[in-house]
């Protein structure tokens, strides 16, 4: 049995990743409708996926009786109104991150979905990465001991592009932090627990547009552990390894290339079951390092199949809308910290 999917905003990340890697190969999903304002490109995309019917008006797709779940892959400023429309039409919703432009919009999205008894989830597909799932298992199993620090990095080269909504504050809500850092913050909370305080620096160092191209966030978690997130639009892709590092009292897990849109990467563990005395003079070559191998899964397919399963079995989404709300709260607090130069408390 398959859930029938419609896509709003079909000409961006949906066509690059989510449709070909997620919806099309998913065992329990079927692509039945597309929508975008760029009709010329939309025709090409429709042909690519087997002459899928398409619309240039979002209302037409939302009101299509064949569509059961709507994937919203549009600029951030549209998420709120499109989610409300879909929910009131009794369609389930997978909305791209970040959830909304502000907390008031995000809160209304949750309430309207609850009122209309539809499921809402957000596009944090990196949670489905096989390496990240394995890290979570190792942490929960106590392999790292007491968690001390985590670092997550997502960086790319994103030069000024005419018409790019991510480079306009009123369309995307910010720059590298809200676009990429949001994923990193989510992953660190997945591993480290709830963040309770945030401090942030943002700058425009290289790119000539109005949003930040540099962001560094410091997080303090409920446990007392700390985290660092760095996200940049001004470092060449070949120069960044998109590192993920988790440190604990028994060792560390170090990954590269697992954060991003790919389902690949490399990860090693440096773990000591028993830690002896003072080790300042221990030579690096004496440290045992082992590659942590996993069976790879496509993160987009896993995301689509999981949400489709939740719909078919009438279960709550694995990634709840409340998690998306919380993530947005942390990101907005980080921007407030960057503006004021002060740490900001994160309340439930």
C-alpha positions in Angstrom: 0.0 0.0 0.0 1.3 3.4 -0.9 0.7 7.0 0.2 0.1 9.4 -2.7 2.4 12.5 -2.6 2.1 15.9 -4.1 5.0 18.3 -4.2 4.8 22.1 -3.8 8.0 23.8 -5.0 9.1 21.0 -7.4 11.9 22.8 -9.2 14.5 23.1 -6.3 15.7 20.6 -3.7 12.7 18.5 -4.5 13.9 17.7 -8.0 17.6 17.6 -7.1 17.1 15.1 -4.2 13.8 14.4 -2.5 11.8 13.2 -5.5 14.5 11.1 -7.3 16.2 9.7 -4.2 13.2 9.7 -1.8 9.7 9.5 -3.3 10.3 7.6 -6.5 12.2 4.6 -5.0 10.2 4.5 -1.7 8.3 1.3 -1.3 5.3 2.9 0.2 5.1 6.2 -1.6 3.8 7.3 -5.0 4.3 10.7 -6.8 1.0 11.9 -8.2 1.3 15.6 -8.5 3.8 18.5 -8.9 3.4 22.2 -8.5 5.7 25.2 -9.2 5.4 28.7 -10.6 8.1 28.0 -13.3 5.9 26.2 -15.8 8.6 25.6 -18.4 10.9 23.8 -15.9 7.8 22.1 -14.4 7.0 20.5 -17.7 10.5 19.1 -18.0 10.3 17.7 -14.4 6.9 16.2 -15.1 8.3 14.4 -18.2 11.3 13.2 -16.2 9.1 11.4 -13.7 6.7 9.8 -16.2 4.4 12.7 -17.2 3.2 13.3 -13.6 0.3 15.8 -13.6 1.3 19.3 -12.6 -0.1 22.6 -11.5 1.1 26.2 -11.4 -1.2 27.1 -8.5 -0.7 25.6 -5.1 -4.4 25.6 -4.3 -5.0 23.3 -7.2 -2.5 20.7 -5.9 -3.7 21.0 -2.4 -7.3 20.4 -3.4 -6.5 17.5 -5.7 -8.4 14.6 -4.2 -5.7 12.1 -5.2 -3.1 13.9 -3.1 -2.8 12.5 0.5 0.4 14.1 1.7 2.0 17.4 0.6 5.8 17.9 0.5 6.4 21.7 0.9 9.8 22.5 -0.6 9.4 26.3 -1.1 11.2 29.3 0.4 10.8 29.7 4.2 8.4 32.6 4.1 5.8 30.5 2.3 5.9 27.5 4.8 3.3 29.0 7.2 0.5 29.8 4.7 1.1 26.6 2.6 1.0 24.4 5.7 -2.2 26.0 6.9 -3.9 25.5 3.5 -2.8 21.9 3.3 -3.9 21.1 6.8 -7.3 22.6 6.3 -7.7 20.4 3.2 -6.9 17.4 5.4 -3.5 16.7 3.8 -0.6 15.4 5.8 2.5 17.5 5.5 6.3 17.2 5.2 7.6 20.7 5.3 11.2 21.7 4.6 13.2 23.3 7.3 13.4 25.8 8.9 9.8 25.5 10.0 8.7 29.1 9.7 9.9 32.7 9.9 9.0 33.1 13.5 7.7 31.1 16.5 4.1 32.5 16.2 3.8 31.1 12.7 5.3 27.8 13.8 2.9 27.5 16.7 -0.1 28.1 14.5 1.1 25.5 12.0 1.2 22.9 14.8 -2.2 23.9 16.2 -4.0 23.9 12.8 -2.5 20.5 12.0 -3.7 19.1 15.3 -7.2 20.6 14.9 -7.5 19.0 11.4 -6.0 15.7 12.6 -3.2 15.7 10.0 0.4 14.7 10.6 3.2 17.3 10.3 6.9 16.6 10.1 9.9 18.6 9.0 12.7 17.9 6.6 15.6 17.0 8.9 16.7 14.1 6.8 20.2 13.9 8.3 18.7 12.1 11.3 18.2 9.1 9.1 21.9 8.9 8.1 23.2 5.4 9.0 26.3 6.9 10.6 24.2 9.2 12.7 21.9 6.4 13.8 25.0 4.4 14.8 26.4 7.3 16.8 23.1 7.5 18.7 23.2 3.8 19.5 26.7 4.0 20.8 25.9 7.0 23.0 22.8 5.4 24.4 24.8 2.3 25.0 27.2 4.2 27.2 30.2 3.6 24.9 31.4 7.2 25.2 30.8 7.5 28.9 29.7 11.0 30.0 29.3 13.3 27.0 31.5 16.3 27.2 31.4 18.2 23.8 30.0 17.9 20.3 30.9 19.8 17.2 28.9 19.9 13.9 30.0 21.7 10.7 28.2 22.3 7.5 29.9 24.6 5.0 29.7 25.4 1.3 30.6 28.0 -1.2 27.4 30.1 -2.0 28.2 33.2 -4.0 25.7 35.9 -4.9 23.0 34.6 -7.3 20.3 36.7 -8.8 16.9 35.7 -7.4 18.3 33.4 -4.7 15.8 33.5 -1.9 18.3 32.2 0.7 20.3 35.4 0.2 17.4 37.6 1.2 16.4 38.1 4.9 12.7 38.6 4.2 12.4 35.4 2.2 14.7 32.9 4.1 15.0 34.5 7.6 18.8 34.5 7.6 21.8 33.0 5.9 24.2 30.2 6.6 22.9 29.6 10.2 19.2 29.2 9.5 19.8 27.3 6.2 22.6 24.9 7.2 23.3 25.4 10.9 19.8 24.4 11.7 20.7 20.8 10.7 23.8 20.8 12.9 21.9 22.1 15.9 19.3 19.4 15.4 22.0 16.6 15.2 23.7 17.8 18.4 20.4 17.8 20.3 19.8 14.3 18.9 23.1 13.2 20.4 23.6 15.5 23.4 20.1 16.3 24.7 18.4 19.6 25.1 20.3 22.8 24.7 19.6 25.3 27.5 21.8 28.3 26.5 23.2 29.6 23.2 25.8 32.2 22.2 26.5 33.1 18.6 28.6 35.2 16.3 27.5 36.0 12.8 29.3 38.0 10.1 29.4 38.9 6.4 33.0 38.3 5.5 33.2 37.4 1.9 29.8 37.3 0.1 28.1 40.5 -1.0 24.5 40.0 0.2 22.4 40.9 3.2 22.4 37.7 5.1 25.3 36.3 7.1 27.9 34.1 5.3 29.6 33.1 8.6 28.0 31.8 11.8 29.5 30.1 14.9 27.1 28.9 17.6 28.1 27.8 21.1 25.6 25.6 22.9 25.3 24.5 26.6 23.2 21.4 27.1 21.0 20.4 30.0 23.7 17.9 31.1 26.3 20.6 31.2 28.1 19.4 28.1 28.9 22.0 25.4 28.6 22.1 21.6 29.9 24.1 18.7 28.2 24.6 15.3 29.9 26.3 12.5 28.2 27.0 9.2 29.6 29.2 6.4 28.6 30.2 2.8 32.1 31.4 2.1 34.5 28.4 2.2 35.0 26.4 -1.0 33.4 23.0 -0.9 36.7 21.2 -1.5 38.1 22.9 1.6 35.5 21.7 4.1 35.1 18.2 5.4 31.8 18.9 7.2 33.0 17.4 10.4 31.0 15.8 13.1 32.8 15.2 16.4 31.4 13.8 19.7 33.6 13.6 22.8 33.0 11.8 26.0 34.8 10.5 29.1 35.6 7.2 27.4 36.6 8.5 24.0 35.4 10.1 20.8 33.6 9.5 17.5 34.9 11.5 14.6 33.1 11.7 11.3 33.6 13.5 8.0 31.2 14.0 5.1 28.2 12.6 7.0 26.6 16.0 7.4 25.1 17.2 4.2 22.9 16.0 1.4 24.8 12.8 0.7 24.2 9.4 2.4 27.9 8.6 2.5 30.8 9.5 4.8 33.6 8.1 7.0 33.7 7.6 10.7 36.1 6.4 13.3 36.0 5.7 17.0 38.7 6.3 19.5 37.3 4.6 22.6 38.9 3.3 25.8 36.7 1.1 27.9 38.9 1.9 30.9 40.7 5.1 31.3 43.8 5.0 33.5 45.9 7.8 35.0 47.2 11.0 33.6 47.7 10.6 29.9 49.3 13.9 28.8 52.4 12.1 27.4 50.6 9.3 25.7 51.7 9.2 22.1 49.2 9.7 19.4 50.2 6.4 17.6 49.3 4.4 20.7 45.7 5.5 20.6 43.5 2.8 19.2 41.4 4.0 16.2 38.8 1.9 14.5 36.6 2.6 11.5 33.0 2.4 12.4 31.3 0.8 9.4 27.6 0.9 8.7 25.2 -0.4 6.0 24.4 2.8 4.1 20.8 3.9 3.5 19.6 6.8 1.4 18.6 9.5 3.8 15.8 10.9 1.6 14.3 7.5 0.9 14.4 6.7 4.6 12.7 9.9 5.5 9.9 9.4 2.9 9.3 5.8 3.8 9.2 6.6 7.5 6.7 9.4 7.2 4.6 7.3 4.8 4.6 4.4 7.3 3.5 6.8 10.1 0.5 7.8 7.9 -0.4 4.3 6.9 -0.1 3.0 10.5 -1.6 6.2 12.0 1.5 6.8 14.2 3.1 10.0 15.4 5.9 11.2 13.1 9.4 10.2 14.2 10.4 13.8 13.9 7.6 15.7 15.7 6.6 19.3 14.8 7.5 20.2 18.4 11.1 19.3 17.6 11.0 21.6 14.6 9.5 24.4 16.8 12.3 23.9 19.3 15.0 24.0 16.6 13.6 27.3 15.3 13.5 28.7 18.8 17.2 27.9 19.2 18.2 29.4 15.8 16.2 32.6 16.6 17.8 32.8 20.0 21.2 32.4 18.3 20.4 35.4 16.1 19.4 37.4 19.1 22.6 36.5 20.8 24.6 37.7 17.8 22.7 40.9 17.8 23.1 41.6 21.5 26.4 40.0 22.2 24.9 38.1 25.1 24.1 34.4 25.8 20.4 33.6 25.5 18.6 31.0 27.7 16.4 28.4 26.0 13.2 27.5 27.8 10.8 24.7 27.1 
